[in-house]
Amino acid sequence: MVDYNIGYDYYKQACQQYGLEPINFAYYLLSLSKAQLDAFNERAQPKRGHDLED
């Protein structure tokens, strides 16, 4: 979930830069594409395995 928060923070900064009002976090998550979710899962998978070993 931390990676989602990092992405949301980046999104909010981009909105501020262009004078746009960002959507809330729940809608942000709902608007992620399958490709974005797949990329997140691929990136998170090695972290999950590492956490289990520690």
C-alpha positions as CSV (number, residue, x, y, z in Angstrom):
1,M,0.0,0.0,0.0
2,V,3.0,2.3,0.5
3,D,3.7,2.2,-3.2
4,Y,0.1,3.3,-3.9
5,N,0.6,6.2,-1.5
6,I,3.8,7.2,-3.3
7,G,2.0,7.2,-6.6
8,Y,-0.9,9.2,-5.1
9,D,1.6,11.8,-3.7
10,Y,3.2,12.1,-7.2
11,Y,-0.3,12.5,-8.7
12,K,-1.2,15.3,-6.2
13,Q,2.0,17.2,-7.0
14,A,1.3,17.0,-10.7
15,C,-2.3,18.3,-10.1
16,Q,-0.9,21.2,-8.0
17,Q,1.6,22.0,-10.7
18,Y,-1.1,22.4,-13.3
19,G,-3.7,24.0,-11.0
20,L,-6.0,21.0,-10.9
21,E,-8.0,19.6,-8.0
22,P,-6.9,16.0,-7.3
23,I,-9.4,13.2,-6.8
24,N,-9.4,11.5,-3.4
25,F,-7.3,8.4,-2.7
26,A,-10.2,5.9,-3.0
27,Y,-11.1,7.2,-6.5
28,Y,-7.4,7.3,-7.4
29,L,-7.1,3.5,-6.6
30,L,-10.3,2.8,-8.5
31,S,-9.0,4.6,-11.6
32,L,-5.8,2.6,-11.8
33,S,-5.6,0.6,-15.0
34,K,-4.9,-3.2,-15.1
35,A,-1.4,-2.4,-16.5
36,Q,-0.7,-0.1,-13.6
37,L,-1.9,-2.7,-11.1
38,D,0.1,-5.4,-12.8
39,A,3.2,-3.2,-12.6
40,F,2.6,-2.6,-8.9
41,N,2.2,-6.3,-8.2
42,E,5.4,-7.2,-10.2
43,R,7.3,-4.6,-8.2
44,A,5.8,-5.7,-4.9
45,Q,6.3,-9.4,-5.3
46,P,10.1,-9.5,-4.6
47,K,9.4,-7.3,-1.5
48,R,6.8,-9.7,-0.2
49,G,9.2,-12.7,-0.5
50,H,12.0,-10.7,1.2
51,D,9.7,-9.8,4.1
52,L,8.8,-13.4,4.7
53,E,12.5,-14.4,4.9
54,D,13.4,-11.8,7.6
